[in-house]
Amino acid sequence: MEYVAVLLPSIVVGLLFWFAMKSIFNADKAERQAEAQAQAEAESRTAAPADRPDPESNR
């Protein structure tokens, strides 16, 4: 039992570190996906008017 008492604090701290790093990486991944989606939407909005001819230019 003394081995458990010695190793348990290190195991708990290691698990806490693992959960913290996992949540940080998941948040970073979600942020990168949201940023890529926002950038793609912004590019599609800026590219769309250039693709369509101006209706007033035909007059």
PDB file with one MODEL, atoms N, CA, C and O in Angstrom:
MODEL        1
ATOM      1  N   MET A   1       0.804  -1.195   0.000  1.00  0.00           N
ATOM      2  CA  MET A   1       0.000   0.000   0.000  1.00  0.00           C
ATOM      3  C   MET A   1       0.844   1.254   0.000  1.00  0.00           C
ATOM      4  O   MET A   1       0.390   2.306  -0.450  1.00  0.00           O
ATOM      5  N   GLU A   2       2.048   1.161   0.491  1.00  0.00           N
ATOM      6  CA  GLU A   2       2.882   2.366   0.533  1.00  0.00           C
ATOM      7  C   GLU A   2       3.274   2.809  -0.870  1.00  0.00           C
ATOM      8  O   GLU A   2       3.538   3.990  -1.098  1.00  0.00           O
ATOM      9  N   TYR A   3       3.314   1.861  -1.819  1.00  0.00           N
ATOM     10  CA  TYR A   3       3.622   2.233  -3.208  1.00  0.00           C
ATOM     11  C   TYR A   3       2.499   3.082  -3.800  1.00  0.00           C
ATOM     12  O   TYR A   3       2.749   4.032  -4.543  1.00  0.00           O
ATOM     13  N   VAL A   4       1.275   2.730  -3.464  1.00  0.00           N
ATOM     14  CA  VAL A   4       0.120   3.490  -3.951  1.00  0.00           C
ATOM     15  C   VAL A   4       0.164   4.903  -3.377  1.00  0.00           C
ATOM     16  O   VAL A   4      -0.089   5.866  -4.100  1.00  0.00           O
ATOM     17  N   ALA A   5       0.475   5.039  -2.114  1.00  0.00           N
ATOM     18  CA  ALA A   5       0.537   6.344  -1.469  1.00  0.00           C
ATOM     19  C   ALA A   5       1.644   7.205  -2.075  1.00  0.00           C
ATOM     20  O   ALA A   5       1.529   8.429  -2.124  1.00  0.00           O
ATOM     21  N   VAL A   6       2.699   6.570  -2.528  1.00  0.00           N
ATOM     22  CA  VAL A   6       3.811   7.310  -3.128  1.00  0.00           C
ATOM     23  C   VAL A   6       3.494   7.689  -4.572  1.00  0.00           C
ATOM     24  O   VAL A   6       3.802   8.801  -5.000  1.00  0.00           O
ATOM     25  N   LEU A   7       2.886   6.781  -5.322  1.00  0.00           N
ATOM     26  CA  LEU A   7       2.658   7.020  -6.748  1.00  0.00           C
ATOM     27  C   LEU A   7       1.371   7.772  -7.059  1.00  0.00           C
ATOM     28  O   LEU A   7       1.276   8.416  -8.104  1.00  0.00           O
ATOM     29  N   LEU A   8       0.392   7.706  -6.188  1.00  0.00           N
ATOM     30  CA  LEU A   8      -0.911   8.312  -6.456  1.00  0.00           C
ATOM     31  C   LEU A   8      -0.843   9.822  -6.728  1.00  0.00           C
ATOM     32  O   LEU A   8      -1.477  10.274  -7.681  1.00  0.00           O
ATOM     33  N   PRO A   9      -0.115  10.620  -5.951  1.00  0.00           N
ATOM     34  CA  PRO A   9      -0.056  12.059  -6.261  1.00  0.00           C
ATOM     35  C   PRO A   9       0.520  12.348  -7.662  1.00  0.00           C
ATOM     36  O   PRO A   9       0.030  13.231  -8.366  1.00  0.00           O
ATOM     37  N   SER A  10       1.538  11.615  -8.048  1.00  0.00           N
ATOM     38  CA  SER A  10       2.128  11.817  -9.372  1.00  0.00           C
ATOM     39  C   SER A  10       1.158  11.421 -10.471  1.00  0.00           C
ATOM     40  O   SER A  10       1.088  12.081 -11.508  1.00  0.00           O
ATOM     41  N   ILE A  11       0.416  10.358 -10.256  1.00  0.00           N
ATOM     42  CA  ILE A  11      -0.568   9.917 -11.249  1.00  0.00           C
ATOM     43  C   ILE A  11      -1.684  10.942 -11.382  1.00  0.00           C
ATOM     44  O   ILE A  11      -2.112  11.256 -12.492  1.00  0.00           O
ATOM     45  N   VAL A  12      -2.151  11.457 -10.272  1.00  0.00           N
ATOM     46  CA  VAL A  12      -3.227  12.457 -10.300  1.00  0.00           C
ATOM     47  C   VAL A  12      -2.757  13.729 -10.993  1.00  0.00           C
ATOM     48  O   VAL A  12      -3.483  14.285 -11.816  1.00  0.00           O
ATOM     49  N   VAL A  13      -1.573  14.190 -10.679  1.00  0.00           N
ATOM     50  CA  VAL A  13      -1.041  15.392 -11.326  1.00  0.00           C
ATOM     51  C   VAL A  13      -0.844  15.144 -12.818  1.00  0.00           C
ATOM     52  O   VAL A  13      -1.119  16.028 -13.630  1.00  0.00           O
ATOM     53  N   GLY A  14      -0.381  13.974 -13.186  1.00  0.00           N
ATOM     54  CA  GLY A  14      -0.224  13.636 -14.594  1.00  0.00           C
ATOM     55  C   GLY A  14      -1.552  13.620 -15.330  1.00  0.00           C
ATOM     56  O   GLY A  14      -1.637  14.097 -16.461  1.00  0.00           O
ATOM     57  N   LEU A  15      -2.589  13.079 -14.703  1.00  0.00           N
ATOM     58  CA  LEU A  15      -3.916  13.066 -15.323  1.00  0.00           C
ATOM     59  C   LEU A  15      -4.476  14.478 -15.463  1.00  0.00           C
ATOM     60  O   LEU A  15      -5.072  14.809 -16.488  1.00  0.00           O
ATOM     61  N   LEU A  16      -4.291  15.304 -14.448  1.00  0.00           N
ATOM     62  CA  LEU A  16      -4.742  16.697 -14.539  1.00  0.00           C
ATOM     63  C   LEU A  16      -4.032  17.429 -15.678  1.00  0.00           C
ATOM     64  O   LEU A  16      -4.654  18.187 -16.423  1.00  0.00           O
ATOM     65  N   PHE A  17      -2.745  17.199 -15.802  1.00  0.00           N
ATOM     66  CA  PHE A  17      -1.983  17.818 -16.893  1.00  0.00           C
ATOM     67  C   PHE A  17      -2.484  17.322 -18.240  1.00  0.00           C
ATOM     68  O   PHE A  17      -2.620  18.104 -19.181  1.00  0.00           O
ATOM     69  N   TRP A  18      -2.756  16.034 -18.334  1.00  0.00           N
ATOM     70  CA  TRP A  18      -3.241  15.461 -19.600  1.00  0.00           C
ATOM     71  C   TRP A  18      -4.596  16.058 -19.991  1.00  0.00           C
ATOM     72  O   TRP A  18      -4.804  16.421 -21.149  1.00  0.00           O
ATOM     73  N   PHE A  19      -5.523  16.161 -19.018  1.00  0.00           N
ATOM     74  CA  PHE A  19      -6.827  16.751 -19.310  1.00  0.00           C
ATOM     75  C   PHE A  19      -6.702  18.224 -19.697  1.00  0.00           C
ATOM     76  O   PHE A  19      -7.402  18.692 -20.596  1.00  0.00           O
ATOM     77  N   ALA A  20      -5.822  18.948 -19.028  1.00  0.00           N
ATOM     78  CA  ALA A  20      -5.634  20.365 -19.349  1.00  0.00           C
ATOM     79  C   ALA A  20      -5.085  20.523 -20.763  1.00  0.00           C
ATOM     80  O   ALA A  20      -5.570  21.362 -21.523  1.00  0.00           O
ATOM     81  N   MET A  21      -4.088  19.735 -21.121  1.00  0.00           N
ATOM     82  CA  MET A  21      -3.502  19.830 -22.460  1.00  0.00           C
ATOM     83  C   MET A  21      -4.503  19.398 -23.522  1.00  0.00           C
ATOM     84  O   MET A  21      -4.555  19.983 -24.604  1.00  0.00           O
ATOM     85  N   LYS A  22      -5.287  18.387 -23.221  1.00  0.00           N
ATOM     86  CA  LYS A  22      -6.304  17.927 -24.173  1.00  0.00           C
ATOM     87  C   LYS A  22      -7.325  19.023 -24.440  1.00  0.00           C
ATOM     88  O   LYS A  22      -7.707  19.254 -25.587  1.00  0.00           O
ATOM     89  N   SER A  23      -7.764  19.695 -23.391  1.00  0.00           N
ATOM     90  CA  SER A  23      -8.747  20.765 -23.585  1.00  0.00           C
ATOM     91  C   SER A  23      -8.136  21.950 -24.325  1.00  0.00           C
ATOM     92  O   SER A  23      -8.821  22.584 -25.128  1.00  0.00           O
ATOM     93  N   ILE A  24      -6.889  22.260 -24.082  1.00  0.00           N
ATOM     94  CA  ILE A  24      -6.217  23.349 -24.803  1.00  0.00           C
ATOM     95  C   ILE A  24      -6.115  23.019 -26.279  1.00  0.00           C
ATOM     96  O   ILE A  24      -6.411  23.865 -27.122  1.00  0.00           O
ATOM     97  N   PHE A  25      -5.704  21.805 -26.607  1.00  0.00           N
ATOM     98  CA  PHE A  25      -5.572  21.418 -28.015  1.00  0.00           C
ATOM     99  C   PHE A  25      -6.924  21.358 -28.711  1.00  0.00           C
ATOM    100  O   PHE A  25      -7.029  21.733 -29.879  1.00  0.00           O
ATOM    101  N   ASN A  26      -7.960  20.895 -28.017  1.00  0.00           N
ATOM    102  CA  ASN A  26      -9.298  20.875 -28.615  1.00  0.00           C
ATOM    103  C   ASN A  26      -9.805  22.287 -28.858  1.00  0.00           C
ATOM    104  O   ASN A  26     -10.424  22.550 -29.889  1.00  0.00           O
ATOM    105  N   ALA A  27      -9.555  23.194 -27.933  1.00  0.00           N
ATOM    106  CA  ALA A  27      -9.973  24.582 -28.123  1.00  0.00           C
ATOM    107  C   ALA A  27      -9.214  25.213 -29.288  1.00  0.00           C
ATOM    108  O   ALA A  27      -9.796  25.962 -30.072  1.00  0.00           O
ATOM    109  N   ASP A  28      -7.939  24.919 -29.404  1.00  0.00           N
ATOM    110  CA  ASP A  28      -7.144  25.453 -30.514  1.00  0.00           C
ATOM    111  C   ASP A  28      -7.655  24.914 -31.846  1.00  0.00           C
ATOM    112  O   ASP A  28      -7.742  25.647 -32.830  1.00  0.00           O
ATOM    113  N   LYS A  29      -7.987  23.641 -31.867  1.00  0.00           N
ATOM    114  CA  LYS A  29      -8.511  23.024 -33.092  1.00  0.00           C
ATOM    115  C   LYS A  29      -9.831  23.665 -33.501  1.00  0.00           C
ATOM    116  O   LYS A  29     -10.044  23.963 -34.676  1.00  0.00           O
ATOM    117  N   ALA A  30     -10.713  23.876 -32.533  1.00  0.00           N
ATOM    118  CA  ALA A  30     -12.007  24.495 -32.819  1.00  0.00           C
ATOM    119  C   ALA A  30     -11.818  25.940 -33.289  1.00  0.00           C
ATOM    120  O   ALA A  30     -12.526  26.404 -34.183  1.00  0.00           O
ATOM    121  N   GLU A  31     -10.873  26.641 -32.689  1.00  0.00           N
ATOM    122  CA  GLU A  31     -10.615  28.022 -33.089  1.00  0.00           C
ATOM    123  C   GLU A  31     -10.071  28.082 -34.512  1.00  0.00           C
ATOM    124  O   GLU A  31     -10.464  28.953 -35.289  1.00  0.00           O
ATOM    125  N   ARG A  32      -9.181  27.177 -34.856  1.00  0.00           N
ATOM    126  CA  ARG A  32      -8.638  27.147 -36.223  1.00  0.00           C
ATOM    127  C   ARG A  32      -9.725  26.832 -37.241  1.00  0.00           C
ATOM    128  O   ARG A  32      -9.746  27.414 -38.325  1.00  0.00           O
ATOM    129  N   GLN A  33     -10.627  25.918 -36.903  1.00  0.00           N
ATOM    130  CA  GLN A  33     -11.721  25.592 -37.819  1.00  0.00           C
ATOM    131  C   GLN A  33     -12.664  26.776 -37.997  1.00  0.00           C
ATOM    132  O   GLN A  33     -13.099  27.062 -39.112  1.00  0.00           O
ATOM    133  N   ALA A  34     -12.982  27.461 -36.908  1.00  0.00           N
ATOM    134  CA  ALA A  34     -13.869  28.622 -36.994  1.00  0.00           C
ATOM    135  C   ALA A  34     -13.215  29.744 -37.787  1.00  0.00           C
ATOM    136  O   ALA A  34     -13.877  30.428 -38.567  1.00  0.00           O
ATOM    137  N   GLU A  35     -11.928  29.931 -37.588  1.00  0.00           N
ATOM    138  CA  GLU A  35     -11.218  30.978 -38.327  1.00  0.00           C
ATOM    139  C   GLU A  35     -11.148  30.648 -39.812  1.00  0.00           C
ATOM    140  O   GLU A  35     -11.306  31.535 -40.651  1.00  0.00           O
ATOM    141  N   ALA A  36     -10.914  29.388 -40.143  1.00  0.00           N
ATOM    142  CA  ALA A  36     -10.878  28.986 -41.548  1.00  0.00           C
ATOM    143  C   ALA A  36     -12.244  29.165 -42.197  1.00  0.00           C
ATOM    144  O   ALA A  36     -12.336  29.599 -43.345  1.00  0.00           O
ATOM    145  N   GLN A  37     -13.294  28.835 -41.475  1.00  0.00           N
ATOM    146  CA  GLN A  37     -14.649  29.007 -42.015  1.00  0.00           C
ATOM    147  C   GLN A  37     -14.960  30.488 -42.216  1.00  0.00           C
ATOM    148  O   GLN A  37     -15.527  30.864 -43.242  1.00  0.00           O
ATOM    149  N   ALA A  38     -14.602  31.323 -41.263  1.00  0.00           N
ATOM    150  CA  ALA A  38     -14.852  32.757 -41.392  1.00  0.00           C
ATOM    151  C   ALA A  38     -14.051  33.340 -42.541  1.00  0.00           C
ATOM    152  O   ALA A  38     -14.545  34.203 -43.267  1.00  0.00           O
ATOM    153  N   GLN A  39     -12.824  32.881 -42.713  1.00  0.00           N
ATOM    154  CA  GLN A  39     -11.996  33.375 -43.810  1.00  0.00           C
ATOM    155  C   GLN A  39     -12.564  32.932 -45.157  1.00  0.00           C
ATOM    156  O   GLN A  39     -12.551  33.702 -46.117  1.00  0.00           O
ATOM    157  N   ALA A  40     -13.058  31.704 -45.233  1.00  0.00           N
ATOM    158  CA  ALA A  40     -13.649  31.223 -46.481  1.00  0.00           C
ATOM    159  C   ALA A  40     -14.916  32.004 -46.813  1.00  0.00           C
ATOM    160  O   ALA A  40     -15.158  32.321 -47.977  1.00  0.00           O
ATOM    161  N   GLU A  41     -15.720  32.315 -45.811  1.00  0.00           N
ATOM    162  CA  GLU A  41     -16.925  33.116 -46.042  1.00  0.00           C
ATOM    163  C   GLU A  41     -16.568  34.522 -46.496  1.00  0.00           C
ATOM    164  O   GLU A  41     -17.217  35.069 -47.388  1.00  0.00           O
ATOM    165  N   ALA A  42     -15.547  35.108 -45.893  1.00  0.00           N
ATOM    166  CA  ALA A  42     -15.126  36.455 -46.281  1.00  0.00           C
ATOM    167  C   ALA A  42     -14.590  36.458 -47.710  1.00  0.00           C
ATOM    168  O   ALA A  42     -14.864  37.385 -48.472  1.00  0.00           O
ATOM    169  N   GLU A  43     -13.837  35.437 -48.075  1.00  0.00           N
ATOM    170  CA  GLU A  43     -13.312  35.349 -49.439  1.00  0.00           C
ATOM    171  C   GLU A  43     -14.435  35.145 -50.444  1.00  0.00           C
ATOM    172  O   GLU A  43     -14.388  35.692 -51.546  1.00  0.00           O
ATOM    173  N   SER A  44     -15.439  34.366 -50.077  1.00  0.00           N
ATOM    174  CA  SER A  44     -16.545  34.142 -51.007  1.00  0.00           C
ATOM    175  C   SER A  44     -17.374  35.417 -51.177  1.00  0.00           C
ATOM    176  O   SER A  44     -17.899  35.677 -52.259  1.00  0.00           O
ATOM    177  N   ARG A  45     -17.494  36.218 -50.102  1.00  0.00           N
ATOM    178  CA  ARG A  45     -18.230  37.480 -50.208  1.00  0.00           C
ATOM    179  C   ARG A  45     -17.486  38.485 -51.069  1.00  0.00           C
ATOM    180  O   ARG A  45     -18.113  39.220 -51.832  1.00  0.00           O
ATOM    181  N   THR A  46     -16.183  38.536 -50.968  1.00  0.00           N
ATOM    182  CA  THR A  46     -15.413  39.500 -51.760  1.00  0.00           C
ATOM    183  C   THR A  46     -15.273  39.035 -53.200  1.00  0.00           C
ATOM    184  O   THR A  46     -15.160  39.868 -54.099  1.00  0.00           O
ATOM    185  N   ALA A  47     -15.278  37.741 -53.441  1.00  0.00           N
ATOM    186  CA  ALA A  47     -15.129  37.220 -54.797  1.00  0.00           C
ATOM    187  C   ALA A  47     -16.456  37.248 -55.550  1.00  0.00           C
ATOM    188  O   ALA A  47     -16.458  37.364 -56.775  1.00  0.00           O
ATOM    189  N   ALA A  48     -17.555  37.149 -54.864  1.00  0.00           N
ATOM    190  CA  ALA A  48     -18.855  37.078 -55.528  1.00  0.00           C
ATOM    191  C   ALA A  48     -19.180  38.336 -56.328  1.00  0.00           C
ATOM    192  O   ALA A  48     -19.613  38.189 -57.471  1.00  0.00           O
ATOM    193  N   PRO A  49     -19.010  39.552 -55.829  1.00  0.00           N
ATOM    194  CA  PRO A  49     -19.329  40.726 -56.644  1.00  0.00           C
ATOM    195  C   PRO A  49     -18.433  40.858 -57.876  1.00  0.00           C
ATOM    196  O   PRO A  49     -18.874  41.397 -58.891  1.00  0.00           O
ATOM    197  N   ALA A  50     -17.219  40.392 -57.815  1.00  0.00           N
ATOM    198  CA  ALA A  50     -16.324  40.497 -58.962  1.00  0.00           C
ATOM    199  C   ALA A  50     -16.737  39.518 -60.063  1.00  0.00           C
ATOM    200  O   ALA A  50     -16.491  39.771 -61.243  1.00  0.00           O
ATOM    201  N   ASP A  51     -17.356  38.417 -59.686  1.00  0.00           N
ATOM    202  CA  ASP A  51     -17.766  37.427 -60.677  1.00  0.00           C
ATOM    203  C   ASP A  51     -19.008  37.866 -61.448  1.00  0.00           C
ATOM    204  O   ASP A  51     -19.170  37.519 -62.618  1.00  0.00           O
ATOM    205  N   ARG A  52     -19.883  38.628 -60.792  1.00  0.00           N
ATOM    206  CA  ARG A  52     -21.122  39.051 -61.428  1.00  0.00           C
ATOM    207  C   ARG A  52     -20.910  40.380 -62.144  1.00  0.00           C
ATOM    208  O   ARG A  52     -20.269  41.282 -61.604  1.00  0.00           O
ATOM    209  N   PRO A  53     -21.443  40.502 -63.351  1.00  0.00           N
ATOM    210  CA  PRO A  53     -21.330  41.809 -64.032  1.00  0.00           C
ATOM    211  C   PRO A  53     -22.218  42.839 -63.356  1.00  0.00           C
ATOM    212  O   PRO A  53     -23.261  42.506 -62.795  1.00  0.00           O
ATOM    213  N   ASP A  54     -21.802  44.063 -63.415  1.00  0.00           N
ATOM    214  CA  ASP A  54     -22.561  45.159 -62.832  1.00  0.00           C
ATOM    215  C   ASP A  54     -23.764  45.454 -63.714  1.00  0.00           C
ATOM    216  O   ASP A  54     -23.582  45.736 -64.898  1.00  0.00           O
ATOM    217  N   PRO A  55     -24.995  45.401 -63.190  1.00  0.00           N
ATOM    218  CA  PRO A  55     -26.174  45.621 -64.033  1.00  0.00           C
ATOM    219  C   PRO A  55     -26.240  47.039 -64.588  1.00  0.00           C
ATOM    220  O   PRO A  55     -26.846  47.249 -65.639  1.00  0.00           O
ATOM    221  N   GLU A  56     -25.643  48.006 -63.925  1.00  0.00           N
ATOM    222  CA  GLU A  56     -25.672  49.376 -64.423  1.00  0.00           C
ATOM    223  C   GLU A  56     -24.701  49.611 -65.562  1.00  0.00           C
ATOM    224  O   GLU A  56     -24.837  50.593 -66.292  1.00  0.00           O
ATOM    225  N   SER A  57     -23.734  48.742 -65.727  1.00  0.00           N
ATOM    226  CA  SER A  57     -22.755  48.930 -66.803  1.00  0.00           C
ATOM    227  C   SER A  57     -23.349  48.595 -68.172  1.00  0.00           C
ATOM    228  O   SER A  57     -22.781  48.996 -69.188  1.00  0.00           O
ATOM    229  N   ASN A  58     -24.461  47.881 -68.235  1.00  0.00           N
ATOM    230  CA  ASN A  58     -25.097  47.532 -69.499  1.00  0.00           C
ATOM    231  C   ASN A  58     -25.947  48.694 -70.036  1.00  0.00           C
ATOM    232  O   ASN A  58     -26.373  48.644 -71.190  1.00  0.00           O
ATOM    233  N   ARG A  59     -26.194  49.690 -69.269  1.00  0.00           N
ATOM    234  CA  ARG A  59     -27.070  50.802 -69.690  1.00  0.00           C
ATOM    235  C   ARG A  59     -26.335  51.810 -70.497  1.00  0.00           C
ATOM    236  O   ARG A  59     -26.921  52.803 -70.927  1.00  0.00           O
TER     237      ARG A  59
ENDMDL
END
